Amino acid sequence: MDALALGLDFGTESARAVLLDARDGSELASAVHAYEHGVLVDALPTGEALPGRFALQHPADWVAAMVATTRAVLSQAQAEPRRVAGVGVAFTACTILPVQADGTPLCMVRELARRPHAWPKLWKHHAAQPQADAINALARSAGQTWLDCYGGQLSPEWLLPKVLEVLEHAPEIYGAAAYFVEAADWIVWQLTGRLARNACAAGFKATWHGTAGYPAASFLAALRPELADYFATRGAGPVVPPGTPVGTVRPHWTARLGLCPETHVAAGIIDAHAGAIGAGATDPGTLYLAMGTSTCHLLNAPGEQLVPGISGVVKDGIVAGAYAYEAGQAAVGDLFAWQVRQSGHSHEELTARAAVPRAGETGLLAIDWFNGSRTPHADADLTGAILGMTLTTTPADVYRALIEATAYGTRAIVDALEDADVHVGRYVAGGGLTVSRLVMSIYANVLGQPLETCESRHPSARGAAVLGAVAAGRHASVGAAAAAMAPARRRIAPDRGEAGVYDRLYGAYRDLADCLAKDQASPLRRLGAVRVGAAAPQRC
């Protein structure tokens, strides 16, 4: 009878829960709950103004959303608590919070509540860019080989830059913290009373390596002497693969959530990576595209290869025993939304009109770096471009060109993986953009391969539920569970005529992209230099 699995997925503005049949993945109920405080970018709840580029969250919002969605799905499904065998947790990352030894967030301590650095830093907190620059420069000069696992540089969104930012700007907060914890691990800690670091976030966001461990204390000491013992103290805790059973739900939480003390809780995972599990895309060589405002590309492979520009390669990052690769594009859905705003037309209007031309008929070629390039160039300063504009170019033509550009960007990521001997043999997409037939057909034609779309509104929450089922022993492994519990998928085959035209256009895209990105004297680079110079304050 205990054949249900609960998946909790904590996003940027809200959290969602799904309740699945642990045997076949049938969805019994789902619920979404918005965070009361959303993302804190201007001020703390206590009124203190925040510096620029801050993005914080309130841990009480996570708890409220967890309680509300869990109770909602149990009620919808009319499920008895004893039937829920396991719970899994997915969360945005790197979202970290400083806590006391018992897990109490420092922002919940009265005397620290007005200190911005005591609050959880959301994944898109970008104020740690100077710290990321310092870490990258030192790592390169010191020949730190672990940097190669991350395409040659760390992002300001990741753990070490954020921790270093706290140490430099609020040393008293750093000193008061017993631990800095990923939010996914904090939720699991709250539920079970046990702190475990999930290998997905530890590897992709905290520079942990399955064989070598964390960066050496000597490197950290060279950054700041106070940081030398970080991973032995504030960053300590066992690193375990996602889905590992951490414990069972504590009595305090059984009462609040409506669960049983026998319910198992799995080690957490990053939300996008959970989507690959939820879509059943865990086999080696299957590239999962988590498509939303940006796209995260995830793939499991049997070995470790260093791929330029990727976000990371992590053993046990998604499936125990496999190496998980992550690449990404910084602007996809929000690039389409930009054109909607510029044109004054809706997505529906632009989509209908953009579907009329055949491949190449608009005469346009776009470069998709409107929010920088993650993979393969790993350069946030790169900007986008649109070529071929004429007096007859329409807003819908531009809209289609932008869709094509993001598809070319994905193909460039596939090329980077293949060039490093990481084979891609199958494509599965999940997320909000998969509802667009036009987007999916263009991607299939540009890739020249069939594209399968995950027919689920909540693939990341589904993936979390799969992990819960594994932690409860209902399946032997994450791979087996993902296959057994996979949702229905829609297959989109490429049009061979369109694919042939896109082969030619993609060649032009690659030539232009290489010129603009690799040539430091390219027009794009010179434009960027002029823009930065023009923005600089004038001296008397």
C-alpha positions in Angstrom: 0.0 0.0 0.0 2.9 2.4 0.6 3.4 3.1 -3.1 3.3 6.9 -3.3 6.2 9.3 -3.7 6.2 13.0 -2.9 8.4 15.4 -4.9 9.1 19.0 -3.7 10.6 21.5 -6.1 11.6 24.9 -4.8 12.0 27.5 -7.5 12.8 31.2 -7.7 9.3 32.6 -7.0 7.3 29.6 -5.8 7.5 25.9 -4.8 5.5 23.0 -6.2 4.7 19.5 -5.1 3.6 16.4 -7.0 2.4 13.1 -5.7 3.2 10.1 -7.9 2.5 6.4 -7.9 5.9 5.1 -7.1 5.4 2.1 -9.3 4.7 3.7 -12.7 4.9 7.4 -12.1 1.3 8.2 -12.6 0.6 11.7 -11.3 -2.1 11.8 -8.6 -2.0 15.4 -7.6 0.1 18.6 -7.9 0.1 22.0 -6.2 2.0 25.3 -6.4 2.5 27.9 -3.7 4.0 31.4 -4.3 6.6 32.8 -1.8 5.2 35.6 0.3 8.4 37.6 0.0 9.4 36.5 -3.5 13.0 37.6 -4.3 14.4 40.2 -2.0 16.3 42.7 -4.3 15.6 46.1 -2.9 15.2 45.7 0.9 15.0 43.2 3.7 11.6 42.4 5.3 12.9 44.5 8.2 13.3 47.5 5.9 17.0 47.7 5.4 18.0 48.7 1.8 20.0 46.1 -0.1 23.1 46.8 -2.2 23.0 46.4 -5.9 22.9 42.9 -7.5 21.6 41.3 -4.3 19.0 38.5 -4.6 17.9 37.0 -1.3 15.1 34.8 0.0 13.2 34.2 3.2 13.6 30.7 4.6 10.1 31.0 6.2 8.7 31.2 2.6 10.2 27.8 1.8 8.7 26.2 4.9 5.3 27.7 4.3 5.3 26.5 0.7 6.4 23.0 1.7 3.6 22.7 4.2 0.9 24.2 1.9 1.8 22.1 -1.2 2.3 18.9 0.7 -1.0 19.1 2.5 -2.7 20.2 -0.8 -1.5 17.2 -2.8 -2.4 14.8 0.0 -5.9 16.3 0.2 -6.4 16.3 -3.6 -5.4 12.6 -3.9 -7.2 11.7 -0.7 -4.1 9.8 0.2 -3.5 8.3 3.6 -0.2 9.5 5.0 1.1 6.0 5.6 1.0 5.4 1.8 3.7 8.0 1.2 6.9 6.0 1.2 9.4 8.6 0.3 10.0 12.4 -0.2 12.5 14.0 -2.6 13.7 17.6 -2.7 14.8 19.7 -5.7 16.0 23.3 -5.3 17.5 26.2 -7.2 21.2 26.3 -6.8 23.5 27.7 -5.7 21.1 29.0 -3.1 23.0 29.0 0.2 22.3 30.2 3.8 24.5 30.6 6.9 23.1 28.7 9.9 23.8 27.9 13.5 24.9 24.5 14.6 21.3 23.3 15.0 20.3 24.5 11.5 18.7 27.8 12.6 19.2 30.4 9.8 21.2 33.4 11.0 18.5 35.7 9.5 16.1 34.2 12.0 18.3 35.2 14.9 16.9 38.5 16.2 20.1 40.4 16.5 21.2 39.4 13.0 17.9 39.8 11.2 18.9 43.3 9.9 22.1 42.1 8.3 21.8 41.3 4.6 24.6 38.7 4.6 22.8 36.7 7.2 20.0 35.9 4.7 19.9 33.1 2.1 21.6 34.1 -1.2 19.5 33.0 -4.2 21.2 31.5 -7.2 20.9 34.7 -9.1 22.7 36.8 -6.5 25.4 38.4 -8.6 27.1 40.8 -6.1 29.9 38.3 -5.6 31.4 38.9 -9.1 34.6 40.6 -7.6 35.1 37.5 -5.4 34.6 35.2 -8.4 37.1 37.2 -10.4 39.6 36.9 -7.6 39.1 33.1 -7.2 39.4 32.6 -11.0 42.6 34.7 -11.3 44.3 32.9 -8.4 43.2 29.5 -9.5 44.7 30.1 -13.0 47.9 31.5 -11.7 48.3 28.7 -9.2 47.5 26.0 -11.9 44.5 24.6 -10.1 43.4 21.7 -12.3 39.9 21.5 -10.7 39.0 24.8 -12.5 39.1 22.8 -15.8 36.1 20.8 -14.6 34.1 24.0 -14.8 35.1 25.2 -18.3 37.9 27.3 -16.9 36.0 29.6 -14.5 33.6 29.8 -11.6 30.5 31.9 -11.7 29.6 34.5 -9.1 26.4 32.5 -8.5 28.4 29.6 -7.0 29.3 28.8 -3.4 32.9 29.9 -3.0 32.4 33.5 -4.3 29.3 33.9 -2.1 31.1 32.6 1.0 34.1 34.8 0.3 31.8 37.8 -0.2 30.3 37.2 3.3 33.8 36.9 4.8 35.0 40.1 3.2 31.9 42.3 3.8 30.5 40.8 7.0 33.2 38.9 8.9 31.0 38.8 12.0 28.3 36.9 10.0 31.0 34.5 8.7 32.2 34.0 12.3 28.7 33.4 13.6 27.9 30.7 11.0 28.5 27.1 12.0 27.7 26.0 8.4 26.9 27.4 5.0 24.2 25.1 3.5 22.6 24.6 0.2 18.9 25.2 0.5 18.1 21.7 -0.7 20.3 20.2 1.9 18.8 22.5 4.6 15.2 21.3 3.8 16.4 17.7 4.1 18.2 18.6 7.3 15.0 20.1 8.7 12.9 17.1 7.8 15.4 14.4 9.1 17.6 16.1 11.6 20.7 15.1 9.6 23.0 17.2 7.4 24.1 15.6 4.2 25.6 17.4 1.2 24.1 16.3 -2.1 26.7 15.5 -4.7 24.9 17.4 -7.4 25.1 20.8 -5.7 28.4 20.0 -4.1 30.0 19.1 -7.4 28.4 21.7 -9.7 28.3 24.6 -7.3 30.8 24.0 -4.5 33.8 22.7 -6.5 33.7 19.2 -5.0 35.3 16.4 -7.0 34.3 12.7 -6.7 38.0 11.6 -6.4 40.0 14.7 -5.4 37.4 16.2 -3.0 37.4 20.0 -2.5 40.1 22.5 -3.4 43.1 22.3 -1.0 43.2 24.3 2.2 46.4 26.0 0.9 44.5 27.4 -2.0 41.8 28.7 0.2 44.3 30.2 2.6 45.9 32.1 -0.3 42.5 33.7 -0.9 42.0 34.6 2.7 43.7 32.9 5.7 40.3 32.7 7.5 39.0 30.6 4.7 41.6 27.8 5.0 39.5 25.5 7.1 36.2 26.2 5.3 35.5 22.7 4.0 36.6 21.1 7.3 34.3 23.3 9.3 31.5 25.5 7.8 31.4 23.4 4.6 31.7 20.0 6.3 29.3 17.1 5.9 29.2 13.9 4.0 28.7 14.1 0.3 26.1 11.6 -1.0 24.5 11.0 -4.5 21.0 12.3 -5.0 18.4 9.8 -3.9 20.5 8.5 -1.0 18.3 7.9 2.0 19.2 10.5 4.6 16.6 9.6 7.3 12.9 9.6 8.0 10.6 12.5 8.7 10.9 13.8 12.3 7.8 13.9 14.5 7.7 17.7 14.4 7.3 17.6 10.6 4.9 14.7 10.4 2.4 16.8 12.3 2.9 19.9 10.1 3.0 18.1 6.8 0.5 15.3 7.5 3.1 12.5 6.8 4.2 9.5 8.8 7.4 9.0 10.8 8.2 6.0 8.5 8.4 8.2 5.4 12.0 8.2 4.0 13.7 11.4 2.8 16.2 11.4 0.0 19.3 13.5 -0.4 18.5 16.6 -2.5 19.3 17.7 -6.1 19.5 20.9 -8.2 16.1 21.6 -9.8 17.1 21.5 -13.4 19.0 18.2 -12.9 16.0 16.7 -11.2 14.1 17.5 -14.4 16.4 15.0 -16.3 15.3 12.3 -13.8 11.7 13.3 -14.0 11.7 13.1 -17.8 13.3 9.7 -17.7 16.4 11.0 -19.5 19.2 9.4 -17.4 20.6 6.9 -19.9 24.2 7.6 -21.0 24.2 9.8 -24.2 20.8 11.3 -23.6 20.9 15.1 -23.6 18.2 16.7 -21.5 17.2 20.3 -22.3 15.6 22.1 -19.4 14.0 24.9 -21.4 12.7 28.0 -19.7 14.0 31.6 -19.6 17.4 30.0 -20.0 18.3 26.4 -21.0 20.3 24.0 -18.9 21.8 21.0 -20.9 22.4 17.8 -18.9 23.9 14.5 -19.9 25.2 11.4 -18.2 28.3 9.6 -19.5 30.4 6.7 -18.2 33.6 8.8 -18.0 35.1 12.2 -17.2 36.2 14.5 -20.0 37.1 18.1 -19.8 34.9 20.2 -22.1 35.7 23.9 -22.7 33.0 26.2 -21.5 30.8 23.8 -19.7 29.4 24.5 -16.3 30.8 21.3 -14.8 31.3 17.6 -14.9 30.5 15.7 -11.7 30.7 12.1 -10.7 27.4 11.0 -9.0 25.9 14.4 -10.0 22.6 12.9 -11.2 22.9 9.1 -11.2 25.3 7.3 -8.9 28.3 5.9 -10.8 27.9 8.1 -13.8 29.5 11.5 -14.7 26.9 14.3 -15.1 27.7 17.0 -17.6 26.1 20.5 -17.5 26.2 23.1 -20.2 23.9 26.1 -20.7 22.5 29.0 -22.6 21.9 32.2 -20.6 19.0 33.6 -22.8 16.3 31.5 -24.4 12.7 32.1 -23.3 13.6 35.5 -22.0 15.1 36.3 -25.4 11.8 35.5 -27.1 10.0 37.6 -24.4 12.3 40.5 -25.3 11.1 40.5 -28.8 7.5 40.3 -27.6 8.1 43.5 -25.6 9.9 45.2 -28.5 7.3 44.4 -31.1 4.2 44.9 -29.1 2.8 41.6 -30.4 2.0 38.5 -28.3 3.8 35.2 -28.3 0.8 33.7 -30.0 0.8 36.3 -32.8 4.5 36.1 -33.4 4.5 32.3 -33.4 1.7 32.1 -35.9 3.4 34.5 -38.3 6.9 33.1 -37.7 5.6 29.6 -38.7 4.9 30.7 -42.3 8.5 31.1 -43.7 10.6 28.0 -44.4 14.2 27.7 -43.2 16.3 30.5 -44.6 13.5 32.5 -46.1 13.7 35.4 -43.6 17.3 36.1 -44.7 18.2 36.6 -41.0 21.0 35.1 -38.9 21.1 35.9 -35.2 23.6 35.3 -32.4 21.9 34.4 -29.1 24.2 36.0 -26.6 21.8 38.6 -25.4 22.7 37.7 -21.8 26.2 36.6 -22.5 27.5 33.1 -23.5 27.6 30.3 -21.0 28.7 27.4 -23.2 30.9 27.1 -25.2 32.5 30.5 -24.7 31.9 31.1 -21.0 32.0 34.8 -21.4 29.2 36.9 -19.8 30.5 40.1 -21.7 29.5 38.7 -25.1 26.4 40.3 -26.7 24.0 39.3 -29.3 23.6 40.3 -33.0 21.1 40.0 -35.8 22.3 40.0 -39.5 20.5 40.4 -42.7 17.9 43.0 -41.8 16.1 44.9 -44.6 13.2 47.3 -44.9 10.9 44.3 -45.4 12.0 42.5 -42.2 9.0 41.9 -39.9 8.9 41.4 -36.1 7.9 37.8 -36.7 11.0 37.3 -38.9 13.1 38.5 -36.0 11.2 36.2 -33.6 11.9 33.2 -35.8 15.6 34.2 -36.2 15.9 34.3 -32.4 14.4 30.9 -32.0 16.8 29.6 -34.7 19.7 31.3 -32.9 19.0 29.4 -29.7 18.8 26.2 -31.6 22.1 26.9 -33.2 23.5 27.6 -29.7 22.3 24.2 -28.5 23.9 22.5 -31.5 27.2 24.3 -30.7 27.0 22.8 -27.2 26.5 19.4 -28.8 29.6 20.0 -31.0 31.6 20.9 -27.9 30.6 17.7 -26.2 31.3 15.6 -29.2 34.7 17.2 -29.8 35.6 16.1 -26.3 34.5 12.5 -27.0 31.3 12.9 -25.0 28.7 11.2 -27.2 25.2 12.6 -27.6 22.7 10.1 -29.2 19.3 11.2 -28.0 17.5 14.5 -27.2 14.8 15.0 -24.6 13.3 18.4 -23.7 11.3 19.6 -20.7 10.1 22.9 -19.3 7.8 25.6 -20.3 9.0 26.1 -23.9 8.2 22.6 -24.9 4.5 23.6 -25.4 5.6 25.6 -28.5 5.4 23.3 -31.5 7.3 25.9 -33.6 10.2 26.0 -31.1 10.4 22.2 -30.9 10.2 21.7 -34.6 13.0 24.2 -35.3 15.2 22.6 -32.7 14.6 19.1 -34.3 15.4 20.5 -37.7 18.6 22.4 -36.6 19.8 19.4 -34.7 18.8 17.1 -37.5 17.6 14.5 -35.0 14.3 13.5 -33.4 13.4 15.5 -30.3 11.3 14.1 -27.5 9.3 16.4 -25.3 8.4 15.5 -21.7 4.6 15.7 -21.3 4.7 17.0 -17.7 4.2 20.5 -16.3 6.5 19.7 -13.4 9.5 17.6 -14.5 11.7 18.8 -11.7 9.2 18.0 -9.0 8.6 14.6 -10.7 12.4 14.0 -10.5 12.4 14.8 -6.8 9.6 12.3 -6.3 11.6 9.6 -8.2 14.4 10.2 -5.7 12.0 9.8 -2.9 10.9 6.5 -4.3 14.5 5.3 -4.6 15.3 6.4 -1.0 12.3 4.4 0.2 13.6 1.3 -1.6 10.8 1.1 -4.1 13.3 0.9 -7.0 16.9 -0.4 -7.1 18.5 2.7 -8.6 17.7 6.2 -9.8 18.1 5.0 -13.4 15.7 2.1 -12.9 13.2 4.4 -11.2 13.5 7.1 -13.8 12.7 4.6 -16.5 9.8 3.0 -14.7 8.2 6.3 -13.6 8.9 8.3 -16.8 5.9 10.4 -18.1 4.6 10.2 -21.7 6.8 11.9 -24.3 5.9 13.4 -27.7 8.4 12.7 -30.5 9.1 15.4 -33.1 11.0 14.1 -36.2 13.1 16.5 -38.3 12.1 17.6 -41.7 15.0 16.5 -43.9 14.6 19.4 -46.3 14.6 22.0 -43.6 17.4 20.2 -41.8 19.6 20.5 -44.9 19.1 24.3 -45.1 19.8 24.6 -41.4 23.1 22.7 -41.9 24.2 25.5 -44.1 22.9 28.3 -41.8 24.5 26.6 -38.8 27.9 26.7 -40.6 27.4 30.5 -41.0 26.5 30.8 -37.3 29.6 28.9 -36.2 31.9 31.0 -38.4 30.3 34.2 -37.2 30.3 33.2 -33.6 33.9 32.1 -33.6 34.9 35.4 -35.2 33.0 37.5 -32.7 34.0 35.6 -29.6 37.6 34.5 -30.3 38.9 37.6 -32.1 39.7 40.2 -29.4 39.6 42.8 -32.1 36.3 41.8 -33.5 33.6 44.5 -34.0 31.6 43.0 -31.1 34.6 43.3 -28.7 35.2 46.8 -29.9 31.6 47.8 -29.3 31.8 46.4 -25.8 35.0 48.4 -25.1 33.3 51.6 -26.3 30.2 50.9 -24.2 32.3 50.3 -21.0 34.4 53.4 -21.7 31.3 55.6 -22.3 29.8 54.4 -19.0 32.9 55.3 -17.0 32.8 58.4 -14.9 34.4 61.5 -16.4 37.5 62.9 -14.7 38.0 66.6 -14.2 
